Amino acid sequence: MQTVTTEWLQSIEALAEVPADQLQWLIDNSQHVVIPEGEFIIKTGDPVKGMYIVVTGKIKLYMLQKQEIIEVNVLGPKDISGALPFSRAIKTNVNGKVIQETSIMTLPVEKFREMVSQHYELTGAMVHVMTNRVRNFTSLQQQNDKMMALGKLSAGLAHELNNPAAAIVRGSESLVQHLQLEPVSFKDVINVRMEAKDVDFITGKLFEIVNRKERPRLSLVQRTELEDDMRDWLEDNKVENADEVALTFLDYAFSCDDLGDFQEHIPAQYLSPVLNWINTNLVTEKMVQDIQEASKRIFTLIQSVKNFTHMDQGKGKESIDIHTGIANTLTMMQYKLRKGNIEIVEEFDTELPKIMALVGELNQVWTNLIDNAVDAMEVNGRGKLTLRTERDHSYAKVSIIDDGPGIPEDIKTSIFDPFFTTKGIGKGTGLGLDVVNRIIIGQHHGSVKVNSVPGHTEFVVCLPIKG
């Protein structure tokens, strides 16, 4: 087993410049133990006992999120962990499992005061270790936070894309089947004999009906009554496929009066094939329209993703309409908003001047604030999210307001602190509002404030109009 000497400790980069007498004090005041494989040296929630230096062996540090193991680090010989001088940690937030028999030396926290007061270089070295550890841990947590946010957005986006994609598949399959019936309809229509003026009237009337801009909104009862009337008219005039024709014609706001106009220009023996031919064309057009709408929906979502992530663009500030980023964020979060039964109220000042901003970072701000608002309203089973923009002197002011239960008074001053979160394990890292603060204040020289009472929580973001 490795014997711990001052020379061995000086081979650790962080302790290389620490005087030998201070390292000997560290050796003399530390506990030296060997821990078998499979044992834990720390568990989440345990009191912080001291500073550890791994002499031999390996220790895996990990956290649990939704019962999944998230590996933080693997400690090996000469790694320093545990409590450090000036650290405010009282309890551990990771598990440390020995994966290879390990010997460690532990300096108890009770010795920290003596170390700080009498061993300046040793204390400085440990503070440097703590600074590096905080930086690395913050980076890990920020990456984890981004991955969690990305997971939420991608899950919602998958649902959003699935609906129009499925509609395209269904529509295209139905269109193929429908077109296979065209030869039968064509055979019936080719035998029709009508005067040119009557044909012109039929086509003109058809285009007039199809292009009507105002189509009355019908209740279920009203539509059922109209369907019955139209079906009776068709059956009385011996029109085949009366059920299907009635449904299609009603979709395009045909009336029995319109059918009467057609009847005046179509010989009785040809009324059924002509109306069925019209039905066939309208069904085809409806299917194509459905496919077009679904395709446009996919295109819009993809454009929103590109705009949201700011793909193919530079990383500098640009002159932007602040509403574009908010709209793209809402598009990306549509699934979560619908799932949370959230009503969106937009109170936008369309005359608001453009601002100079980092587009991708600003979208992250809207995502974090809206996501927090939706989570806050979850306890209500529904909610109203108000998004308001207005000019406040030389600033563009954005207010994001929810009607959730509000922020408790005793934590209002802590919500912007790094790693502070009220969400359960696996739902948040406590970096969302810290990120908002850094982006708005640090990168855009703006401000973020919060006002909250039960039933009304308002985050107010102010951004300078002249970057």
Disulfide bonds with the S-S distance in Angstrom:
none
